[in-house]
C-alpha cells in the first residue's frame, strides 16, 4: 500500500478525495464507496453493485433494495409459479 496524500476530516466526519484520485477511479457525486478495515487502516473501494443471483455487474438494476441483472430479471419473468 502506498501513501497518496494527507487529508483533513471536517467536523461532520467528511473527507475530501482529491480530484486527481476521483478522476483516476472515475468517482462522481452520488457514487457509493465500500469501507474496509484492515488492522490500523481504513480502505475505500468503489462500490459496484452485483446481481444477487449470478453476481454479474452488467446491467444491474435496484429493485426493493436488492440488485438484480437484466438476464436474471428475464429468467424470473419467464418463470411460472
Ligand atoms: Zn443475474
PDB file of the backbone (N, CA, C, O) and the ligand in Angstrom, with CONECT records:
HET     ZN  A 101       1
ATOM      1  N   UNK A   1       0.854  -1.181   0.000  1.00  0.00           N
ATOM      2  CA  UNK A   1       0.000   0.000   0.000  1.00  0.00           C
ATOM      3  C   UNK A   1       0.897   1.241   0.000  1.00  0.00           C
ATOM      4  O   UNK A   1       1.808   1.346   0.821  1.00  0.00           O
ATOM      5  N   UNK A   2       0.645   2.177  -0.912  1.00  0.00           N
ATOM      6  CA  UNK A   2       1.475   3.374  -0.938  1.00  0.00           C
ATOM      7  C   UNK A   2       0.716   4.587  -0.434  1.00  0.00           C
ATOM      8  O   UNK A   2      -0.497   4.701  -0.616  1.00  0.00           O
ATOM      9  N   UNK A   3       1.447   5.492   0.203  1.00  0.00           N
ATOM     10  CA  UNK A   3       0.833   6.715   0.712  1.00  0.00           C
ATOM     11  C   UNK A   3       0.525   7.630  -0.457  1.00  0.00           C
ATOM     12  O   UNK A   3       1.363   7.827  -1.337  1.00  0.00           O
ATOM     13  N   UNK A   4      -0.676   8.187  -0.467  1.00  0.00           N
ATOM     14  CA  UNK A   4      -1.044   9.060  -1.564  1.00  0.00           C
ATOM     15  C   UNK A   4      -1.015  10.521  -1.144  1.00  0.00           C
ATOM     16  O   UNK A   4      -0.377  11.345  -1.800  1.00  0.00           O
ATOM     17  N   UNK A   5      -1.699  10.846  -0.061  1.00  0.00           N
ATOM     18  CA  UNK A   5      -1.854  12.249   0.312  1.00  0.00           C
ATOM     19  C   UNK A   5      -2.303  12.301   1.771  1.00  0.00           C
ATOM     20  O   UNK A   5      -2.622  11.271   2.365  1.00  0.00           O
ATOM     21  N   UNK A   6      -2.326  13.463   2.323  1.00  0.00           N
ATOM     22  CA  UNK A   6      -2.857  13.682   3.665  1.00  0.00           C
ATOM     23  C   UNK A   6      -4.107  14.525   3.501  1.00  0.00           C
ATOM     24  O   UNK A   6      -4.093  15.502   2.753  1.00  0.00           O
ATOM     25  N   UNK A   7      -5.199  14.167   4.189  1.00  0.00           N
ATOM     26  CA  UNK A   7      -6.389  14.999   4.110  1.00  0.00           C
ATOM     27  C   UNK A   7      -6.965  15.186   5.503  1.00  0.00           C
ATOM     28  O   UNK A   7      -6.659  14.420   6.417  1.00  0.00           O
ATOM     29  N   UNK A   8      -7.792  16.197   5.664  1.00  0.00           N
ATOM     30  CA  UNK A   8      -8.395  16.514   6.955  1.00  0.00           C
ATOM     31  C   UNK A   8      -9.810  15.957   7.028  1.00  0.00           C
ATOM     32  O   UNK A   8     -10.491  15.820   6.012  1.00  0.00           O
ATOM     33  N   UNK A   9     -10.238  15.642   8.239  1.00  0.00           N
ATOM     34  CA  UNK A   9     -11.623  15.253   8.484  1.00  0.00           C
ATOM     35  C   UNK A   9     -12.338  16.496   8.992  1.00  0.00           C
ATOM     36  O   UNK A   9     -11.853  17.138   9.924  1.00  0.00           O
ATOM     37  N   UNK A  10     -13.481  16.854   8.404  1.00  0.00           N
ATOM     38  CA  UNK A  10     -14.189  18.037   8.890  1.00  0.00           C
ATOM     39  C   UNK A  10     -15.044  17.670  10.107  1.00  0.00           C
ATOM     40  O   UNK A  10     -15.064  16.514  10.529  1.00  0.00           O
ATOM     41  N   UNK A  11     -15.748  18.653  10.667  1.00  0.00           N
ATOM     42  CA  UNK A  11     -16.462  18.380  11.914  1.00  0.00           C
ATOM     43  C   UNK A  11     -17.691  17.486  11.739  1.00  0.00           C
ATOM     44  O   UNK A  11     -18.332  17.119  12.725  1.00  0.00           O
ATOM     45  N   UNK A  12     -18.024  17.135  10.503  1.00  0.00           N
ATOM     46  CA  UNK A  12     -19.102  16.169  10.270  1.00  0.00           C
ATOM     47  C   UNK A  12     -18.538  14.793   9.914  1.00  0.00           C
ATOM     48  O   UNK A  12     -19.290  13.875   9.586  1.00  0.00           O
ATOM     49  N   UNK A  13     -17.211  14.657   9.982  1.00  0.00           N
ATOM     50  CA  UNK A  13     -16.586  13.371   9.697  1.00  0.00           C
ATOM     51  C   UNK A  13     -16.291  13.136   8.227  1.00  0.00           C
ATOM     52  O   UNK A  13     -15.921  12.030   7.833  1.00  0.00           O
ATOM     53  N   UNK A  14     -16.456  14.179   7.410  1.00  0.00           N
ATOM     54  CA  UNK A  14     -16.250  14.025   5.970  1.00  0.00           C
ATOM     55  C   UNK A  14     -14.793  14.256   5.584  1.00  0.00           C
ATOM     56  O   UNK A  14     -14.075  15.035   6.209  1.00  0.00           O
ATOM     57  N   UNK A  15     -14.384  13.550   4.528  1.00  0.00           N
ATOM     58  CA  UNK A  15     -13.065  13.810   3.962  1.00  0.00           C
ATOM     59  C   UNK A  15     -13.247  14.195   2.494  1.00  0.00           C
ATOM     60  O   UNK A  15     -14.267  13.883   1.880  1.00  0.00           O
ATOM     61  N   UNK A  16     -12.252  14.871   1.951  1.00  0.00           N
ATOM     62  CA  UNK A  16     -12.287  15.233   0.536  1.00  0.00           C
ATOM     63  C   UNK A  16     -11.316  14.333  -0.210  1.00  0.00           C
ATOM     64  O   UNK A  16     -10.126  14.301   0.104  1.00  0.00           O
ATOM     65  N   UNK A  17     -11.820  13.603  -1.194  1.00  0.00           N
ATOM     66  CA  UNK A  17     -10.952  12.777  -2.028  1.00  0.00           C
ATOM     67  C   UNK A  17     -10.413  13.673  -3.142  1.00  0.00           C
ATOM     68  O   UNK A  17     -11.193  14.248  -3.902  1.00  0.00           O
ATOM     69  N   UNK A  18      -9.098  13.798  -3.246  1.00  0.00           N
ATOM     70  CA  UNK A  18      -8.509  14.705  -4.236  1.00  0.00           C
ATOM     71  C   UNK A  18      -9.041  14.443  -5.655  1.00  0.00           C
ATOM     72  O   UNK A  18      -9.256  13.295  -6.042  1.00  0.00           O
ATOM     73  N   UNK A  19      -9.249  15.514  -6.415  1.00  0.00           N
ATOM     74  CA  UNK A  19      -9.816  15.437  -7.763  1.00  0.00           C
ATOM     75  C   UNK A  19      -9.060  14.449  -8.650  1.00  0.00           C
ATOM     76  O   UNK A  19      -9.661  13.727  -9.446  1.00  0.00           O
ATOM     77  N   UNK A  20      -7.724  14.427  -8.501  1.00  0.00           N
ATOM     78  CA  UNK A  20      -6.912  13.524  -9.322  1.00  0.00           C
ATOM     79  C   UNK A  20      -7.304  12.059  -9.077  1.00  0.00           C
ATOM     80  O   UNK A  20      -7.388  11.260 -10.010  1.00  0.00           O
ATOM     81  N   UNK A  21      -7.541  11.728  -7.805  1.00  0.00           N
ATOM     82  CA  UNK A  21      -7.944  10.355  -7.462  1.00  0.00           C
ATOM     83  C   UNK A  21      -9.358  10.060  -7.946  1.00  0.00           C
ATOM     84  O   UNK A  21      -9.650   8.960  -8.417  1.00  0.00           O
ATOM     85  N   UNK A  22     -10.249  11.075  -7.820  1.00  0.00           N
ATOM     86  CA  UNK A  22     -11.629  10.869  -8.272  1.00  0.00           C
ATOM     87  C   UNK A  22     -11.671  10.601  -9.768  1.00  0.00           C
ATOM     88  O   UNK A  22     -12.442   9.768 -10.244  1.00  0.00           O
ATOM     89  N   UNK A  23     -10.815  11.334 -10.511  1.00  0.00           N
ATOM     90  CA  UNK A  23     -10.762  11.110 -11.965  1.00  0.00           C
ATOM     91  C   UNK A  23     -10.192   9.731 -12.264  1.00  0.00           C
ATOM     92  O   UNK A  23     -10.727   8.988 -13.086  1.00  0.00           O
ATOM     93  N   UNK A  24      -9.095   9.399 -11.583  1.00  0.00           N
ATOM     94  CA  UNK A  24      -8.430   8.126 -11.826  1.00  0.00           C
ATOM     95  C   UNK A  24      -9.374   6.949 -11.563  1.00  0.00           C
ATOM     96  O   UNK A  24      -9.347   5.956 -12.290  1.00  0.00           O
ATOM     97  N   UNK A  25     -10.211   7.062 -10.522  1.00  0.00           N
ATOM     98  CA  UNK A  25     -11.110   5.965 -10.162  1.00  0.00           C
ATOM     99  C   UNK A  25     -12.538   6.190 -10.662  1.00  0.00           C
ATOM    100  O   UNK A  25     -13.462   5.462 -10.297  1.00  0.00           O
ATOM    101  N   UNK A  26     -12.698   7.216 -11.507  1.00  0.00           N
ATOM    102  CA  UNK A  26     -13.997   7.550 -12.107  1.00  0.00           C
ATOM    103  C   UNK A  26     -15.095   7.619 -11.048  1.00  0.00           C
ATOM    104  O   UNK A  26     -16.146   6.990 -11.172  1.00  0.00           O
ATOM    105  N   UNK A  27     -14.818   8.404 -10.000  1.00  0.00           N
ATOM    106  CA  UNK A  27     -15.786   8.610  -8.931  1.00  0.00           C
ATOM    107  C   UNK A  27     -16.508   9.922  -9.161  1.00  0.00           C
ATOM    108  O   UNK A  27     -15.880  10.945  -9.435  1.00  0.00           O
ATOM    109  N   UNK A  28     -17.833   9.893  -9.050  1.00  0.00           N
ATOM    110  CA  UNK A  28     -18.596  11.127  -9.184  1.00  0.00           C
ATOM    111  C   UNK A  28     -19.571  11.248  -8.020  1.00  0.00           C
ATOM    112  O   UNK A  28     -19.821  10.280  -7.302  1.00  0.00           O
ATOM    113  N   UNK A  29     -20.120  12.452  -7.841  1.00  0.00           N
ATOM    114  CA  UNK A  29     -21.052  12.688  -6.740  1.00  0.00           C
ATOM    115  C   UNK A  29     -22.179  11.671  -6.809  1.00  0.00           C
ATOM    116  O   UNK A  29     -22.726  11.423  -7.883  1.00  0.00           O
ATOM    117  N   UNK A  30     -22.528  11.087  -5.688  1.00  0.00           N
ATOM    118  CA  UNK A  30     -23.618  10.109  -5.633  1.00  0.00           C
ATOM    119  C   UNK A  30     -23.120   8.676  -5.704  1.00  0.00           C
ATOM    120  O   UNK A  30     -23.849   7.755  -5.337  1.00  0.00           O
ATOM    121  N   UNK A  31     -21.874   8.462  -6.176  1.00  0.00           N
ATOM    122  CA  UNK A  31     -21.331   7.103  -6.201  1.00  0.00           C
ATOM    123  C   UNK A  31     -21.202   6.588  -4.775  1.00  0.00           C
ATOM    124  O   UNK A  31     -21.061   7.368  -3.833  1.00  0.00           O
ATOM    125  N   UNK A  32     -21.250   5.292  -4.627  1.00  0.00           N
ATOM    126  CA  UNK A  32     -21.102   4.700  -3.303  1.00  0.00           C
ATOM    127  C   UNK A  32     -19.718   4.088  -3.163  1.00  0.00           C
ATOM    128  O   UNK A  32     -19.152   3.559  -4.120  1.00  0.00           O
ATOM    129  N   UNK A  33     -19.186   4.173  -1.946  1.00  0.00           N
ATOM    130  CA  UNK A  33     -17.893   3.567  -1.639  1.00  0.00           C
ATOM    131  C   UNK A  33     -18.092   2.531  -0.552  1.00  0.00           C
ATOM    132  O   UNK A  33     -18.912   2.713   0.348  1.00  0.00           O
ATOM    133  N   UNK A  34     -17.348   1.453  -0.636  1.00  0.00           N
ATOM    134  CA  UNK A  34     -17.346   0.465   0.433  1.00  0.00           C
ATOM    135  C   UNK A  34     -16.180   0.781   1.351  1.00  0.00           C
ATOM    136  O   UNK A  34     -15.099   1.142   0.886  1.00  0.00           O
ATOM    137  N   UNK A  35     -16.391   0.648   2.649  1.00  0.00           N
ATOM    138  CA  UNK A  35     -15.338   0.875   3.633  1.00  0.00           C
ATOM    139  C   UNK A  35     -14.865  -0.467   4.162  1.00  0.00           C
ATOM    140  O   UNK A  35     -15.663  -1.308   4.576  1.00  0.00           O
ATOM    141  N   UNK A  36     -13.568  -0.650   4.141  1.00  0.00           N
ATOM    142  CA  UNK A  36     -12.969  -1.856   4.695  1.00  0.00           C
ATOM    143  C   UNK A  36     -11.992  -1.447   5.785  1.00  0.00           C
ATOM    144  O   UNK A  36     -11.377  -0.383   5.719  1.00  0.00           O
ATOM    145  N   UNK A  37     -11.859  -2.296   6.775  1.00  0.00           N
ATOM    146  CA  UNK A  37     -10.908  -2.037   7.847  1.00  0.00           C
ATOM    147  C   UNK A  37      -9.881  -3.161   7.843  1.00  0.00           C
ATOM    148  O   UNK A  37     -10.239  -4.338   7.826  1.00  0.00           O
ATOM    149  N   UNK A  38      -8.611  -2.796   7.860  1.00  0.00           N
ATOM    150  CA  UNK A  38      -7.529  -3.776   7.900  1.00  0.00           C
ATOM    151  C   UNK A  38      -6.525  -3.312   8.946  1.00  0.00           C
ATOM    152  O   UNK A  38      -5.744  -2.390   8.713  1.00  0.00           O
ATOM    153  N   UNK A  39      -6.559  -3.964  10.095  1.00  0.00           N
ATOM    154  CA  UNK A  39      -5.720  -3.589  11.241  1.00  0.00           C
ATOM    155  C   UNK A  39      -5.876  -2.113  11.562  1.00  0.00           C
ATOM    156  O   UNK A  39      -6.906  -1.716  12.107  1.00  0.00           O
ATOM    157  N   UNK A  40      -4.874  -1.275  11.239  1.00  0.00           N
ATOM    158  CA  UNK A  40      -4.965   0.147  11.580  1.00  0.00           C
ATOM    159  C   UNK A  40      -5.281   1.005  10.361  1.00  0.00           C
ATOM    160  O   UNK A  40      -5.005   2.205  10.358  1.00  0.00           O
ATOM    161  N   UNK A  41      -5.863   0.395   9.320  1.00  0.00           N
ATOM    162  CA  UNK A  41      -6.144   1.143   8.095  1.00  0.00           C
ATOM    163  C   UNK A  41      -7.624   1.112   7.732  1.00  0.00           C
ATOM    164  O   UNK A  41      -8.319   0.132   8.002  1.00  0.00           O
ATOM    165  N   UNK A  42      -8.094   2.184   7.124  1.00  0.00           N
ATOM    166  CA  UNK A  42      -9.437   2.238   6.551  1.00  0.00           C
ATOM    167  C   UNK A  42      -9.251   2.310   5.040  1.00  0.00           C
ATOM    168  O   UNK A  42      -8.554   3.192   4.539  1.00  0.00           O
ATOM    169  N   UNK A  43      -9.869   1.387   4.319  1.00  0.00           N
ATOM    170  CA  UNK A  43      -9.697   1.326   2.871  1.00  0.00           C
ATOM    171  C   UNK A  43     -11.026   1.660   2.204  1.00  0.00           C
ATOM    172  O   UNK A  43     -12.066   1.114   2.574  1.00  0.00           O
ATOM    173  N   UNK A  44     -10.992   2.555   1.222  1.00  0.00           N
ATOM    174  CA  UNK A  44     -12.184   2.930   0.469  1.00  0.00           C
ATOM    175  C   UNK A  44     -12.150   2.226  -0.875  1.00  0.00           C
ATOM    176  O   UNK A  44     -11.116   2.213  -1.542  1.00  0.00           O
ATOM    177  N   UNK A  45     -13.264   1.643  -1.278  1.00  0.00           N
ATOM    178  CA  UNK A  45     -13.326   0.941  -2.545  1.00  0.00           C
ATOM    179  C   UNK A  45     -14.612   1.326  -3.250  1.00  0.00           C
ATOM    180  O   UNK A  45     -15.677   1.359  -2.633  1.00  0.00           O
ATOM    181  N   UNK A  46     -14.517   1.621  -4.554  1.00  0.00           N
ATOM    182  CA  UNK A  46     -15.709   1.980  -5.302  1.00  0.00           C
ATOM    183  C   UNK A  46     -16.703   0.822  -5.230  1.00  0.00           C
ATOM    184  O   UNK A  46     -16.352  -0.331  -5.480  1.00  0.00           O
ATOM    185  N   UNK A  47     -17.937   1.146  -4.887  1.00  0.00           N
ATOM    186  CA  UNK A  47     -18.953   0.104  -4.763  1.00  0.00           C
ATOM    187  C   UNK A  47     -19.613  -0.128  -6.108  1.00  0.00           C
ATOM    188  O   UNK A  47     -20.245   0.765  -6.670  1.00  0.00           O
ATOM    189  N   UNK A  48     -19.457  -1.339  -6.613  1.00  0.00           N
ATOM    190  CA  UNK A  48     -20.105  -1.710  -7.871  1.00  0.00           C
ATOM    191  C   UNK A  48     -21.115  -2.790  -7.542  1.00  0.00           C
ATOM    192  O   UNK A  48     -20.735  -3.917  -7.223  1.00  0.00           O
ATOM    193  N   UNK A  49     -22.418  -2.459  -7.615  1.00  0.00           N
ATOM    194  CA  UNK A  49     -23.420  -3.451  -7.248  1.00  0.00           C
ATOM    195  C   UNK A  49     -23.382  -4.669  -8.166  1.00  0.00           C
ATOM    196  O   UNK A  49     -23.138  -4.541  -9.365  1.00  0.00           O
ATOM    197  N   UNK A  50     -23.621  -5.839  -7.604  1.00  0.00           N
ATOM    198  CA  UNK A  50     -23.658  -7.048  -8.418  1.00  0.00           C
ATOM    199  C   UNK A  50     -24.974  -7.791  -8.153  1.00  0.00           C
ATOM    200  O   UNK A  50     -25.586  -7.658  -7.093  1.00  0.00           O
ATOM    201  N   UNK A  51     -25.372  -8.558  -9.131  1.00  0.00           N
ATOM    202  CA  UNK A  51     -26.639  -9.303  -9.085  1.00  0.00           C
ATOM    203  C   UNK A  51     -26.640 -10.301  -7.924  1.00  0.00           C
ATOM    204  O   UNK A  51     -25.672 -11.035  -7.726  1.00  0.00           O
ATOM    205  N   UNK A  52     -27.735 -10.322  -7.160  1.00  0.00           N
ATOM    206  CA  UNK A  52     -27.802 -11.232  -6.004  1.00  0.00           C
ATOM    207  C   UNK A  52     -27.881 -12.694  -6.450  1.00  0.00           C
ATOM    208  O   UNK A  52     -27.591 -13.592  -5.659  1.00  0.00           O
ATOM    209  N   UNK A  53     -28.268 -12.944  -7.697  1.00  0.00           N
ATOM    210  CA  UNK A  53     -28.395 -14.328  -8.165  1.00  0.00           C
ATOM    211  C   UNK A  53     -27.137 -14.843  -8.842  1.00  0.00           C
ATOM    212  O   UNK A  53     -26.667 -15.934  -8.519  1.00  0.00           O
ATOM    213  N   UNK A  54     -26.570 -14.060  -9.796  1.00  0.00           N
ATOM    214  CA  UNK A  54     -25.451 -14.591 -10.584  1.00  0.00           C
ATOM    215  C   UNK A  54     -24.155 -13.801 -10.376  1.00  0.00           C
ATOM    216  O   UNK A  54     -23.133 -14.141 -10.972  1.00  0.00           O
ATOM    217  N   UNK A  55     -24.175 -12.759  -9.546  1.00  0.00           N
ATOM    218  CA  UNK A  55     -23.006 -11.920  -9.242  1.00  0.00           C
ATOM    219  C   UNK A  55     -22.522 -11.058 -10.410  1.00  0.00           C
ATOM    220  O   UNK A  55     -21.482 -10.407 -10.305  1.00  0.00           O
ATOM    221  N   UNK A  56     -23.259 -11.048 -11.518  1.00  0.00           N
ATOM    222  CA  UNK A  56     -22.887 -10.202 -12.655  1.00  0.00           C
ATOM    223  C   UNK A  56     -22.933  -8.725 -12.258  1.00  0.00           C
ATOM    224  O   UNK A  56     -23.751  -8.316 -11.434  1.00  0.00           O
ATOM    225  N   UNK A  57     -22.033  -7.927 -12.865  1.00  0.00           N
ATOM    226  CA  UNK A  57     -22.047  -6.479 -12.610  1.00  0.00           C
ATOM    227  C   UNK A  57     -22.526  -5.709 -13.849  1.00  0.00           C
ATOM    228  O   UNK A  57     -22.427  -4.483 -13.912  1.00  0.00           O
ATOM    229  N   UNK A  58     -23.043  -6.453 -14.825  1.00  0.00           N
ATOM    230  CA  UNK A  58     -23.522  -5.844 -16.062  1.00  0.00           C
ATOM    231  C   UNK A  58     -25.038  -5.624 -15.977  1.00  0.00           C
ATOM    232  O   UNK A  58     -25.775  -6.500 -15.525  1.00  0.00           O
ATOM    233  N   UNK A  59     -25.491  -4.447 -16.415  1.00  0.00           N
ATOM    234  CA  UNK A  59     -26.927  -4.139 -16.493  1.00  0.00           C
ATOM    235  C   UNK A  59     -27.680  -4.489 -15.210  1.00  0.00           C
ATOM    236  O   UNK A  59     -28.717  -5.151 -15.244  1.00  0.00           O
ATOM    237  N   UNK A  60     -27.140  -4.032 -14.083  1.00  0.00           N
ATOM    238  CA  UNK A  60     -27.742  -4.342 -12.782  1.00  0.00           C
ATOM    239  C   UNK A  60     -28.744  -3.253 -12.390  1.00  0.00           C
ATOM    240  O   UNK A  60     -28.439  -2.065 -12.485  1.00  0.00           O
ATOM    241  N   UNK A  61     -29.923  -3.652 -11.957  1.00  0.00           N
ATOM    242  CA  UNK A  61     -30.966  -2.718 -11.526  1.00  0.00           C
ATOM    243  C   UNK A  61     -31.261  -2.931 -10.050  1.00  0.00           C
ATOM    244  O   UNK A  61     -31.157  -4.046  -9.539  1.00  0.00           O
ATOM    245  N   UNK A  62     -31.633  -1.841  -9.365  1.00  0.00           N
ATOM    246  CA  UNK A  62     -32.014  -1.970  -7.961  1.00  0.00           C
ATOM    247  C   UNK A  62     -33.519  -2.158  -7.869  1.00  0.00           C
ATOM    248  O   UNK A  62     -34.289  -1.344  -8.380  1.00  0.00           O
ATOM    249  N   UNK A  63     -33.927  -3.221  -7.224  1.00  0.00           N
ATOM    250  CA  UNK A  63     -35.353  -3.484  -7.010  1.00  0.00           C
ATOM    251  C   UNK A  63     -35.550  -3.797  -5.530  1.00  0.00           C
ATOM    252  O   UNK A  63     -34.977  -4.755  -5.012  1.00  0.00           O
ATOM    253  N   UNK A  64     -36.348  -3.002  -4.863  1.00  0.00           N
ATOM    254  CA  UNK A  64     -36.623  -3.174  -3.429  1.00  0.00           C
ATOM    255  C   UNK A  64     -35.345  -3.347  -2.607  1.00  0.00           C
ATOM    256  O   UNK A  64     -35.276  -4.193  -1.716  1.00  0.00           O
ATOM    257  N   UNK A  65     -34.336  -2.530  -2.922  1.00  0.00           N
ATOM    258  CA  UNK A  65     -33.102  -2.529  -2.136  1.00  0.00           C
ATOM    259  C   UNK A  65     -32.127  -3.650  -2.473  1.00  0.00           C
ATOM    260  O   UNK A  65     -31.066  -3.750  -1.857  1.00  0.00           O
ATOM    261  N   UNK A  66     -32.472  -4.496  -3.444  1.00  0.00           N
ATOM    262  CA  UNK A  66     -31.571  -5.575  -3.871  1.00  0.00           C
ATOM    263  C   UNK A  66     -31.189  -5.327  -5.320  1.00  0.00           C
ATOM    264  O   UNK A  66     -31.902  -4.637  -6.049  1.00  0.00           O
ATOM    265  N   UNK A  67     -30.065  -5.889  -5.733  1.00  0.00           N
ATOM    266  CA  UNK A  67     -29.611  -5.695  -7.108  1.00  0.00           C
ATOM    267  C   UNK A  67     -29.801  -6.975  -7.915  1.00  0.00           C
ATOM    268  O   UNK A  67     -29.497  -8.078  -7.460  1.00  0.00           O
ATOM    269  N   UNK A  68     -30.308  -6.789  -9.116  1.00  0.00           N
ATOM    270  CA  UNK A  68     -30.565  -7.938  -9.989  1.00  0.00           C
ATOM    271  C   UNK A  68     -30.251  -7.538 -11.439  1.00  0.00           C
ATOM    272  O   UNK A  68     -30.557  -6.422 -11.859  1.00  0.00           O
ATOM    273  N   UNK A  69     -29.647  -8.445 -12.188  1.00  0.00           N
ATOM    274  CA  UNK A  69     -29.255  -8.117 -13.570  1.00  0.00           C
ATOM    275  C   UNK A  69     -30.416  -8.388 -14.528  1.00  0.00           C
ATOM    276  O   UNK A  69     -31.376  -9.082 -14.191  1.00  0.00           O
ATOM    277  N   UNK A  70     -30.300  -7.821 -15.729  1.00  0.00           N
ATOM    278  CA  UNK A  70     -31.386  -7.945 -16.704  1.00  0.00           C
ATOM    279  C   UNK A  70     -31.622  -9.392 -17.110  1.00  0.00           C
ATOM    280  O   UNK A  70     -32.763  -9.806 -17.313  1.00  0.00           O
ATOM    281  N   UNK A  71     -30.530 -10.169 -17.229  1.00  0.00           N
ATOM    282  CA  UNK A  71     -30.682 -11.578 -17.605  1.00  0.00           C
ATOM    283  C   UNK A  71     -31.523 -12.340 -16.570  1.00  0.00           C
ATOM    284  O   UNK A  71     -32.402 -13.127 -16.921  1.00  0.00           O
ATOM    285  N   UNK A  72     -31.229 -12.085 -15.279  1.00  0.00           N
ATOM    286  CA  UNK A  72     -31.992 -12.784 -14.229  1.00  0.00           C
ATOM    287  C   UNK A  72     -33.432 -12.265 -14.158  1.00  0.00           C
ATOM    288  O   UNK A  72     -34.354 -13.022 -13.857  1.00  0.00           O
ATOM    289  N   UNK A  73     -33.619 -10.969 -14.438  1.00  0.00           N
ATOM    290  CA  UNK A  73     -34.990 -10.436 -14.470  1.00  0.00           C
ATOM    291  C   UNK A  73     -35.791 -11.163 -15.542  1.00  0.00           C
ATOM    292  O   UNK A  73     -36.929 -11.574 -15.317  1.00  0.00           O
ATOM    293  N   UNK A  74     -35.166 -11.316 -16.730  1.00  0.00           N
ATOM    294  CA  UNK A  74     -35.848 -12.024 -17.826  1.00  0.00           C
ATOM    295  C   UNK A  74     -36.139 -13.466 -17.447  1.00  0.00           C
ATOM    296  O   UNK A  74     -37.232 -13.978 -17.690  1.00  0.00           O
ATOM    297  N   UNK A  75     -35.143 -14.115 -16.846  1.00  0.00           N
ATOM    298  CA  UNK A  75     -35.311 -15.521 -16.459  1.00  0.00           C
ATOM    299  C   UNK A  75     -36.455 -15.679 -15.456  1.00  0.00           C
ATOM    300  O   UNK A  75     -37.287 -16.578 -15.574  1.00  0.00           O
ATOM    301  N   UNK A  76     -36.477 -14.776 -14.460  1.00  0.00           N
ATOM    302  CA  UNK A  76     -37.517 -14.857 -13.432  1.00  0.00           C
ATOM    303  C   UNK A  76     -38.898 -14.514 -14.017  1.00  0.00           C
ATOM    304  O   UNK A  76     -39.907 -15.134 -13.679  1.00  0.00           O
ATOM    305  N   UNK A  77     -38.909 -13.497 -14.912  1.00  0.00           N
ATOM    306  CA  UNK A  77     -40.180 -13.092 -15.533  1.00  0.00           C
ATOM    307  C   UNK A  77     -40.809 -14.235 -16.316  1.00  0.00           C
ATOM    308  O   UNK A  77     -42.032 -14.341 -16.412  1.00  0.00           O
ATOM    309  N   UNK A  78     -39.954 -15.087 -16.875  1.00  0.00           N
ATOM    310  CA  UNK A  78     -40.456 -16.197 -17.679  1.00  0.00           C
ATOM    311  C   UNK A  78     -40.814 -17.430 -16.862  1.00  0.00           C
ATOM    312  O   UNK A  78     -41.313 -18.424 -17.389  1.00  0.00           O
ATOM    313  N   UNK A  79     -40.545 -17.339 -15.550  1.00  0.00           N
ATOM    314  CA  UNK A  79     -40.822 -18.493 -14.690  1.00  0.00           C
ATOM    315  C   UNK A  79     -42.262 -18.455 -14.193  1.00  0.00           C
ATOM    316  O   UNK A  79     -42.706 -17.446 -13.646  1.00  0.00           O
ATOM    317  N   UNK A  80     -42.990 -19.551 -14.381  1.00  0.00           N
ATOM    318  CA  UNK A  80     -44.352 -19.572 -13.826  1.00  0.00           C
ATOM    319  C   UNK A  80     -44.304 -20.302 -12.494  1.00  0.00           C
ATOM    320  O   UNK A  80     -43.579 -21.284 -12.333  1.00  0.00           O
ATOM    321  N   UNK A  81     -45.077 -19.813 -11.555  1.00  0.00           N
ATOM    322  CA  UNK A  81     -45.063 -20.368 -10.194  1.00  0.00           C
ATOM    323  C   UNK A  81     -46.184 -21.385 -10.047  1.00  0.00           C
ATOM    324  O   UNK A  81     -46.349 -21.972  -8.978  1.00  0.00           O
TER     325      UNK A  81
HETATM  326 ZN    ZN A 101     -28.090 -12.062 -12.548  1.00  0.00          ZN
END
